[in-house]
Amino acid sequence: MIDTVAINTEEFFKKSKKNLSIDTARIDLLTNIAQYIANEFKKNKPIHLNFICTHNSRKSQLCQVWAKYAIDYFKLKNIDSFSGGTAVTAFYRNTVKTLQEVGFKFEISEFSHQNPVYLISYKNCTNPIIGFSKFFDDEINKKPFIAITTCSNAKENCPFISEAIERFHLPFNDPKTFDNSLYKAEKYLETNQQIAGEIHFIFDLIKKSI
């Protein structure tokens, strides 16, 4: 069980990196992603990261939010993060809840029973994140982008992404498996922590490389 009592966003972000447990292959993958982004950063051109998962409802949304937080945390300019899917569903309510538990604030910008649009903010946030489920090539996702697929289905269903200047596959366990179980909140928080820790790892390397 992950203890989040009295943990704010920054504390959770730091602890997620500190408690990260990954194998050598995963470290190499994260390092390759960081190095590619750092090299693009040195070209002094805007960098757009697009995290892609089938339904754009859980893992890709968590990645987008934490990447945006990391960009601000490490005071990086000229980088932005987005997310999308190969289908449109909704920013799933349990994804919202697990982010709220670690200090993110959600405000409904456009109401919809199926797919509301949220403005997501955090302490010292200057530009709230626009969060809703959308296709990976939605007009809000700036192009060209670095595509990072977060589930196997997205990898298989996007054999070619014309807008991508590079593509990486960074899969995470899907907490959806536990949606109807007693462990739902705990499993979503575990995925939240894993993603926060790996995003921290990537952006810490980027900061050190530029």
MIDOSE-1310 file (N, C-alpha, C; in nm, 2 decimals, decimal comma, always signed):
residues 210
midt	+0,08/-0,12/+0,00/+0,00/+0,00/+0,00/+0,09/+0,13/+0,00; +0,06/+0,22/-0,09/+0,13/+0,35/-0,09/+0,07/+0,45/+0,00; +0,15/+0,50/+0,09/+0,10/+0,60/+0,19/+0,11/+0,74/+0,13; -0,01/+0,80/+0,11/-0,01/+0,94/+0,05/-0,06/+1,04/+0,15
vain	-0,07/+1,00/+0,28/-0,11/+1,10/+0,38/-0,01/+1,21/+0,39; -0,07/+1,33/+0,37/+0,01/+1,46/+0,39/+0,12/+1,47/+0,28; +0,11/+1,39/+0,17/+0,21/+1,40/+0,06/+0,15/+1,50/-0,05; +0,23/+1,60/-0,07/+0,18/+1,69/-0,18/+0,25/+1,65/-0,31
teef	+0,22/+1,72/-0,42/+0,26/+1,68/-0,55/+0,41/+1,66/-0,56; +0,48/+1,76/-0,51/+0,63/+1,76/-0,52/+0,69/+1,65/-0,44; +0,64/+1,62/-0,32/+0,69/+1,51/-0,24/+0,66/+1,38/-0,31; +0,54/+1,36/-0,36/+0,51/+1,24/-0,43/+0,60/+1,22/-0,55
fkks	+0,63/+1,32/-0,63/+0,72/+1,32/-0,74/+0,86/+1,28/-0,70; +0,91/+1,33/-0,60/+1,05/+1,30/-0,55/+1,05/+1,16/-0,50; +0,95/+1,12/-0,42/+0,95/+0,98/-0,36/+0,94/+0,88/-0,47; +0,86/+0,91/-0,57/+0,84/+0,81/-0,68/+0,97/+0,78/-0,75
kknl	+1,05/+0,88/-0,77/+1,18/+0,86/-0,83/+1,27/+0,78/-0,73; +1,27/+0,82/-0,61/+1,36/+0,76/-0,51/+1,32/+0,61/-0,49; +1,20/+0,57/-0,50/+1,15/+0,44/-0,47/+1,14/+0,36/-0,60; +1,18/+0,41/-0,71/+1,17/+0,34/-0,84/+1,25/+0,21/-0,84
sidt	+1,19/+0,11/-0,89/+1,26/-0,02/-0,90/+1,24/-0,08/-1,04; +1,34/-0,06/-1,12/+1,33/-0,11/-1,26/+1,46/-0,18/-1,30; +1,45/-0,27/-1,40/+1,56/-0,35/-1,45/+1,65/-0,27/-1,54; +1,76/-0,33/-1,58/+1,86/-0,27/-1,67/+1,80/-0,23/-1,81
arid	+1,71/-0,32/-1,86/+1,65/-0,29/-1,99/+1,56/-0,17/-1,98; +1,49/-0,16/-1,88/+1,40/-0,04/-1,86/+1,48/+0,09/-1,84; +1,59/+0,08/-1,77/+1,68/+0,19/-1,75/+1,74/+0,24/-1,88; +1,78/+0,14/-1,96/+1,83/+0,18/-2,10/+1,73/+0,24/-2,18
lltn	+1,60/+0,20/-2,18/+1,49/+0,26/-2,25/+1,47/+0,40/-2,21; +1,46/+0,42/-2,08/+1,43/+0,56/-2,03/+1,55/+0,65/-2,06; +1,67/+0,60/-2,06/+1,79/+0,68/-2,09/+1,79/+0,71/-2,24; +1,75/+0,62/-2,33/+1,74/+0,65/-2,47/+1,64/+0,76/-2,50
iaqy	+1,53/+0,75/-2,43/+1,42/+0,86/-2,45/+1,48/+0,99/-2,41; +1,54/+0,99/-2,29/+1,59/+1,12/-2,23/+1,70/+1,18/-2,33; +1,79/+1,09/-2,37/+1,90/+1,14/-2,46/+1,85/+1,19/-2,59; +1,74/+1,13/-2,65/+1,69/+1,18/-2,77/+1,62/+1,32/-2,75
iane	+1,55/+1,33/-2,64/+1,48/+1,46/-2,62/+1,59/+1,57/-2,59; +1,69/+1,53/-2,51/+1,80/+1,63/-2,49/+1,87/+1,67/-2,61; +1,89/+1,58/-2,71/+1,95/+1,62/-2,83/+1,87/+1,71/-2,92; +1,74/+1,68/-2,91/+1,64/+1,77/-2,99/+1,63/+1,91/-2,92
fkkn	+1,64/+1,91/-2,79/+1,64/+2,03/-2,71/+1,75/+2,12/-2,75; +1,87/+2,06/-2,78/+1,99/+2,14/-2,81/+1,98/+2,21/-2,95; +1,88/+2,16/-3,03/+1,86/+2,22/-3,16/+1,78/+2,35/-3,15; +1,74/+2,38/-3,03/+1,66/+2,51/-3,00/+1,53/+2,52/-3,08
kpih	+1,46/+2,40/-3,09/+1,33/+2,40/-3,16/+1,23/+2,35/-3,06; +1,10/+2,39/-3,08/+1,00/+2,33/-2,99/+0,99/+2,18/-2,99; +0,97/+2,12/-2,87/+0,96/+1,98/-2,86/+0,82/+1,94/-2,81; +0,75/+1,86/-2,88/+0,62/+1,82/-2,84/+0,62/+1,66/-2,81
lnfi	+0,59/+1,63/-2,69/+0,58/+1,49/-2,66/+0,43/+1,44/-2,66; +0,41/+1,33/-2,73/+0,27/+1,28/-2,74/+0,26/+1,14/-2,69; +0,20/+1,12/-2,57/+0,19/+0,99/-2,51/+0,06/+0,93/-2,56; +0,08/+0,81/-2,62/-0,03/+0,75/-2,69/-0,07/+0,61/-2,63
cthn	-0,20/+0,59/-2,60/-0,25/+0,47/-2,55/-0,39/+0,45/-2,62; -0,43/+0,33/-2,62/-0,55/+0,29/-2,70/-0,67/+0,39/-2,67; -0,71/+0,40/-2,55/-0,83/+0,48/-2,51/-0,80/+0,62/-2,46; -0,68/+0,65/-2,44/-0,64/+0,79/-2,38/-0,73/+0,82/-2,26
srks	-0,73/+0,72/-2,17/-0,81/+0,74/-2,05/-0,73/+0,71/-1,92; -0,62/+0,65/-1,92/-0,55/+0,62/-1,80/-0,40/+0,65/-1,81; -0,32/+0,55/-1,87/-0,18/+0,56/-1,87/-0,12/+0,68/-1,95; -0,18/+0,70/-2,06/-0,13/+0,82/-2,15/-0,16/+0,95/-2,08
qlcq	-0,28/+0,96/-2,01/-0,31/+1,08/-1,94/-0,22/+1,11/-1,82; -0,19/+1,00/-1,75/-0,09/+1,01/-1,64/+0,04/+1,06/-1,69; +0,09/+1,00/-1,80/+0,22/+1,04/-1,86/+0,21/+1,19/-1,90; +0,11/+1,23/-1,96/+0,10/+1,37/-2,00/+0,11/+1,47/-1,89
vwak	+0,03/+1,44/-1,78/+0,02/+1,52/-1,66/+0,16/+1,53/-1,59; +0,22/+1,41/-1,57/+0,35/+1,41/-1,50/+0,46/+1,47/-1,59; +0,46/+1,46/-1,72/+0,56/+1,52/-1,81/+0,55/+1,67/-1,80; +0,42/+1,72/-1,80/+0,40/+1,87/-1,79/+0,45/+1,91/-1,65
yaid	+0,42/+1,84/-1,55/+0,47/+1,88/-1,42/+0,63/+1,88/-1,41; +0,69/+1,77/-1,47/+0,84/+1,77/-1,48/+0,90/+1,88/-1,56; +0,83/+1,92/-1,66/+0,88/+2,03/-1,74/+0,89/+2,16/-1,66; +0,79/+2,18/-1,58/+0,79/+2,30/-1,49/+0,89/+2,28/-1,37
yfkl	+0,89/+2,16/-1,32/+0,97/+2,13/-1,20/+1,12/+2,15/-1,23; +1,16/+2,11/-1,35/+1,30/+2,12/-1,39/+1,33/+2,25/-1,47; +1,22/+2,34/-1,48/+1,23/+2,47/-1,54/+1,29/+2,46/-1,69; +1,23/+2,37/-1,76/+1,26/+2,35/-1,90/+1,17/+2,43/-1,99
knid	+1,23/+2,50/-2,09/+1,15/+2,58/-2,18/+1,14/+2,50/-2,32; +1,05/+2,54/-2,40/+1,04/+2,49/-2,53/+1,00/+2,34/-2,54; +0,94/+2,29/-2,43/+0,89/+2,15/-2,43/+0,75/+2,15/-2,38; +0,67/+2,07/-2,44/+0,53/+2,05/-2,40/+0,49/+1,91/-2,41
sfsg	+0,38/+1,87/-2,34/+0,34/+1,73/-2,34/+0,19/+1,72/-2,37; +0,16/+1,62/-2,45/+0,02/+1,59/-2,49/-0,01/+1,45/-2,48; -0,13/+1,41/-2,50/-0,17/+1,26/-2,51/-0,28/+1,24/-2,60; -0,29/+1,12/-2,65/-0,40/+1,08/-2,74/-0,42/+0,93/-2,75
gtav	-0,52/+0,89/-2,82/-0,55/+0,75/-2,83/-0,58/+0,71/-2,98; -0,60/+0,58/-2,99/-0,65/+0,53/-3,12/-0,80/+0,52/-3,12; -0,86/+0,55/-3,01/-1,00/+0,56/-2,99/-1,03/+0,67/-2,89; -1,15/+0,73/-2,89/-1,19/+0,83/-2,79/-1,28/+0,77/-2,69
tafy	-1,25/+0,79/-2,56/-1,34/+0,74/-2,45/-1,36/+0,86/-2,35; -1,29/+0,86/-2,25/-1,30/+0,97/-2,15/-1,17/+0,96/-2,06; -1,14/+1,08/-2,00/-1,04/+1,08/-1,89/-1,10/+1,01/-1,77; -1,06/+0,88/-1,76/-1,13/+0,80/-1,66/-1,13/+0,85/-1,52
rntv	-1,25/+0,83/-1,45/-1,27/+0,89/-1,32/-1,16/+0,85/-1,22; -1,12/+0,72/-1,23/-1,02/+0,67/-1,13/-0,88/+0,73/-1,16; -0,86/+0,77/-1,29/-0,73/+0,84/-1,32/-0,74/+0,98/-1,26; -0,85/+1,04/-1,27/-0,87/+1,17/-1,20/-0,85/+1,16/-1,05
ktlq	-0,91/+1,06/-0,99/-0,90/+1,05/-0,85/-0,76/+1,02/-0,80; -0,68/+0,94/-0,87/-0,55/+0,91/-0,82/-0,45/+1,03/-0,84; -0,48/+1,12/-0,93/-0,41/+1,24/-0,95/-0,45/+1,34/-0,84; -0,58/+1,35/-0,81/-0,62/+1,44/-0,70/-0,56/+1,40/-0,57
evgf	-0,54/+1,27/-0,55/-0,49/+1,22/-0,42/-0,34/+1,28/-0,40; -0,28/+1,31/-0,50/-0,14/+1,36/-0,49/-0,13/+1,51/-0,52; -0,24/+1,58/-0,51/-0,23/+1,73/-0,52/-0,27/+1,80/-0,64; -0,31/+1,72/-0,75/-0,35/+1,79/-0,87/-0,50/+1,84/-0,85
kfei	-0,53/+1,95/-0,91/-0,66/+2,01/-0,90/-0,73/+2,00/-1,04; -0,86/+1,96/-1,04/-0,93/+1,94/-1,16/-1,05/+2,03/-1,16; -1,07/+2,11/-1,27/-1,18/+2,20/-1,28/-1,24/+2,16/-1,42; -1,38/+2,14/-1,42/-1,44/+2,11/-1,55/-1,45/+2,24/-1,63
sefs	-1,39/+2,23/-1,75/-1,40/+2,34/-1,85/-1,51/+2,33/-1,94; -1,54/+2,21/-1,99/-1,65/+2,18/-2,08/-1,72/+2,06/-2,03; -1,85/+2,07/-1,98/-1,92/+1,96/-1,93/-1,97/+1,86/-2,04; -1,95/+1,73/-2,00/-2,00/+1,63/-2,09/-2,02/+1,50/-2,01
hqnp	-2,13/+1,43/-2,03/-2,15/+1,31/-1,95/-2,05/+1,20/-2,00; -2,01/+1,21/-2,13/-1,93/+1,11/-2,19/-1,78/+1,14/-2,18; -1,74/+1,27/-2,21/-1,60/+1,31/-2,22/-1,58/+1,45/-2,18; -1,59/+1,48/-2,05/-1,57/+1,62/-2,00/-1,43/+1,67/-2,03
vyli	-1,41/+1,80/-2,04/-1,28/+1,86/-2,06/-1,24/+1,92/-1,93; -1,12/+1,89/-1,88/-1,07/+1,94/-1,75/-0,96/+2,03/-1,77; -0,95/+2,13/-1,68/-0,83/+2,21/-1,66/-0,76/+2,16/-1,54; -0,64/+2,11/-1,55/-0,57/+2,05/-1,45/-0,45/+2,14/-1,40
sykn	-0,45/+2,16/-1,27/-0,34/+2,25/-1,22/-0,27/+2,19/-1,10; -0,17/+2,26/-1,06/-0,09/+2,21/-0,94/-0,02/+2,34/-0,88; +0,04/+2,32/-0,77/+0,10/+2,44/-0,70/+0,20/+2,50/-0,79; +0,19/+2,63/-0,81/+0,28/+2,72/-0,89/+0,26/+2,69/-1,04
ctnp	+0,15/+2,63/-1,08/+0,12/+2,61/-1,22/+0,08/+2,74/-1,28; +0,14/+2,77/-1,40/+0,11/+2,89/-1,47/+0,01/+2,87/-1,58; +0,02/+2,75/-1,65/-0,07/+2,72/-1,76/-0,13/+2,58/-1,73; -0,26/+2,58/-1,69/-0,33/+2,45/-1,66/-0,32/+2,36/-1,78
iigf	-0,32/+2,23/-1,75/-0,32/+2,12/-1,86/-0,46/+2,10/-1,90; -0,49/+2,09/-2,03/-0,62/+2,06/-2,08/-0,63/+1,91/-2,09; -0,72/+1,85/-2,02/-0,73/+1,70/-2,02/-0,86/+1,65/-2,06; -0,86/+1,57/-2,16/-0,98/+1,50/-2,21/-0,94/+1,39/-2,31
skff	-1,02/+1,29/-2,33/-0,98/+1,19/-2,42/-1,00/+1,23/-2,57; -0,90/+1,20/-2,65/-0,90/+1,24/-2,79/-0,81/+1,15/-2,87; -0,82/+1,16/-3,00/-0,73/+1,09/-3,09/-0,59/+1,15/-3,08; -0,49/+1,06/-3,11/-0,35/+1,11/-3,10/-0,32/+1,22/-3,20
ddei	-0,39/+1,23/-3,31/-0,37/+1,34/-3,40/-0,47/+1,45/-3,39; -0,53/+1,46/-3,28/-0,62/+1,57/-3,25/-0,55/+1,71/-3,28; -0,63/+1,81/-3,32/-0,56/+1,94/-3,35/-0,50/+2,00/-3,23; -0,54/+1,97/-3,11/-0,48/+2,03/-2,99/-0,34/+1,98/-2,97
nkkp	-0,31/+1,86/-3,02/-0,17/+1,80/-3,00/-0,08/+1,86/-3,11; +0,01/+1,94/-3,06/+0,10/+2,01/-3,16/+0,19/+1,91/-3,23; +0,22/+1,95/-3,35/+0,30/+1,86/-3,44/+0,42/+1,94/-3,50; +0,52/+1,87/-3,54/+0,55/+1,73/-3,53/+0,58/+1,70/-3,38
fiai	+0,57/+1,57/-3,35/+0,59/+1,53/-3,21/+0,67/+1,40/-3,20; +0,72/+1,38/-3,08/+0,78/+1,25/-3,04/+0,68/+1,16/-2,99; +0,65/+1,05/-3,05/+0,54/+0,96/-3,01/+0,60/+0,86/-2,90; +0,53/+0,85/-2,79/+0,56/+0,75/-2,69/+0,44/+0,67/-2,66
ttcs	+0,44/+0,55/-2,71/+0,32/+0,46/-2,69/+0,34/+0,39/-2,55; +0,22/+0,39/-2,48/+0,23/+0,34/-2,34/+0,15/+0,21/-2,32; +0,10/+0,15/-2,43/+0,04/+0,01/-2,42/+0,06/-0,06/-2,55; +0,06/-0,19/-2,55/+0,09/-0,27/-2,67/-0,01/-0,25/-2,78
nake	-0,14/-0,23/-2,74/-0,24/-0,21/-2,85/-0,21/-0,08/-2,93; -0,17/+0,02/-2,86/-0,14/+0,15/-2,93/-0,02/+0,13/-3,02; +0,08/+0,05/-2,98/+0,20/+0,02/-3,06/+0,16/-0,05/-3,18; +0,07/-0,15/-3,17/+0,03/-0,24/-3,28/-0,07/-0,16/-3,38
ncpf	-0,15/-0,08/-3,32/-0,26/-0,01/-3,40/-0,21/+0,12/-3,47; -0,08/+0,16/-3,43/-0,02/+0,28/-3,49/+0,11/+0,24/-3,56; +0,10/+0,15/-3,67/+0,22/+0,11/-3,73/+0,30/+0,22/-3,80; +0,23/+0,33/-3,83/+0,29/+0,44/-3,89/+0,23/+0,57/-3,85
isea	+0,30/+0,66/-3,79/+0,25/+0,79/-3,74/+0,33/+0,90/-3,82; +0,26/+0,96/-3,92/+0,33/+1,05/-4,00/+0,38/+1,18/-3,93; +0,31/+1,21/-3,82/+0,34/+1,33/-3,75/+0,46/+1,31/-3,65; +0,51/+1,19/-3,63/+0,61/+1,16/-3,54/+0,75/+1,17/-3,60
ierf	+0,84/+1,25/-3,53/+0,97/+1,26/-3,57/+1,06/+1,14/-3,52; +1,00/+1,08/-3,41/+1,07/+0,96/-3,35/+0,96/+0,89/-3,27; +0,98/+0,77/-3,24/+0,88/+0,69/-3,17/+0,95/+0,59/-3,07; +0,89/+0,59/-2,95/+0,94/+0,50/-2,85/+0,82/+0,42/-2,79
hlpf	+0,85/+0,30/-2,75/+0,74/+0,22/-2,68/+0,78/+0,21/-2,53; +0,69/+0,27/-2,45/+0,72/+0,27/-2,30/+0,59/+0,21/-2,23; +0,57/+0,08/-2,23/+0,45/+0,03/-2,18/+0,44/+0,02/-2,03; +0,32/+0,04/-1,97/+0,30/+0,03/-1,83/+0,19/-0,07/-1,80
ndpk	+0,18/-0,13/-1,68/+0,07/-0,21/-1,65/-0,05/-0,13/-1,64; -0,16/-0,19/-1,69/-0,29/-0,12/-1,70/-0,37/-0,14/-1,57; -0,40/-0,03/-1,49/-0,48/-0,05/-1,37/-0,62/-0,08/-1,40; -0,67/-0,07/-1,53/-0,80/-0,10/-1,57/-0,84/-0,24/-1,52
tfdn	-0,75/-0,33/-1,51/-0,77/-0,47/-1,47/-0,84/-0,48/-1,34; -0,81/-0,37/-1,25/-0,86/-0,38/-1,11/-0,98/-0,28/-1,09; -1,05/-0,24/-1,20/-1,16/-0,14/-1,19/-1,27/-0,19/-1,10; -1,30/-0,32/-1,10/-1,41/-0,38/-1,03/-1,36/-0,46/-0,91
slyk	-1,24/-0,42/-0,86/-1,19/-0,50/-0,74/-1,18/-0,41/-0,62; -1,15/-0,47/-0,51/-1,13/-0,39/-0,38/-0,99/-0,32/-0,38; -0,91/-0,36/-0,48/-0,77/-0,30/-0,48/-0,76/-0,19/-0,59; -0,87/-0,14/-0,64/-0,88/-0,04/-0,74/-0,79/+0,08/-0,71
aeky	-0,82/+0,15/-0,60/-0,75/+0,27/-0,56/-0,60/+0,25/-0,55; -0,57/+0,14/-0,48/-0,43/+0,10/-0,46/-0,35/+0,08/-0,59; -0,41/+0,01/-0,68/-0,35/-0,03/-0,81/-0,33/+0,10/-0,90; -0,43/+0,19/-0,90/-0,42/+0,31/-0,97/-0,31/+0,39/-0,91
letn	-0,30/+0,39/-0,78/-0,19/+0,47/-0,72/-0,05/+0,41/-0,75; -0,04/+0,28/-0,76/+0,08/+0,22/-0,79/+0,13/+0,26/-0,94; +0,03/+0,26/-1,03/+0,06/+0,30/-1,17/+0,10/+0,45/-1,17; +0,03/+0,53/-1,09/+0,06/+0,67/-1,08/+0,20/+0,69/-1,03
qqia	+0,24/+0,62/-0,93/+0,37/+0,63/-0,87/+0,48/+0,58/-0,97; +0,45/+0,47/-1,04/+0,55/+0,42/-1,14/+0,57/+0,52/-1,25; +0,46/+0,58/-1,30/+0,48/+0,67/-1,41/+0,55/+0,80/-1,36; +0,51/+0,85/-1,25/+0,57/+0,97/-1,19/+0,72/+0,95/-1,17
geih	+0,76/+0,83/-1,12/+0,90/+0,80/-1,10/+0,98/+0,79/-1,23; +0,92/+0,73/-1,33/+0,99/+0,71/-1,46/+1,00/+0,85/-1,54; +0,90/+0,92/-1,53/+0,90/+1,06/-1,59/+1,01/+1,14/-1,52; +1,01/+1,13/-1,39/+1,12/+1,21/-1,31/+1,26/+1,16/-1,36
fifd	+1,28/+1,03/-1,38/+1,40/+0,98/-1,42/+1,44/+1,04/-1,56; +1,35/+1,04/-1,65/+1,37/+1,09/-1,79/+1,41/+1,24/-1,78; +1,33/+1,32/-1,71/+1,35/+1,46/-1,71/+1,47/+1,50/-1,63; +1,51/+1,42/-1,53/+1,63/+1,45/-1,46/+1,75/+1,43/-1,55
likk	+1,75/+1,33/-1,63/+1,86/+1,31/-1,72/+1,86/+1,42/-1,83; +1,75/+1,46/-1,88/+1,74/+1,57/-1,98/+1,81/+1,69/-1,92; +1,77/+1,73/-1,80/+1,82/+1,85/-1,73/+1,97/+1,84/-1,72; +2,02/+1,72/-1,69/+2,17/+1,71/-1,67/+2,24/+1,70/-1,80
si	+2,17/+1,68/-1,91/+2,24/+1,66/-2,04/+2,24/+1,79/-2,12; +2,17/+1,89/-2,08/+2,16/+2,01/-2,17/+2,24/+2,12/-2,11
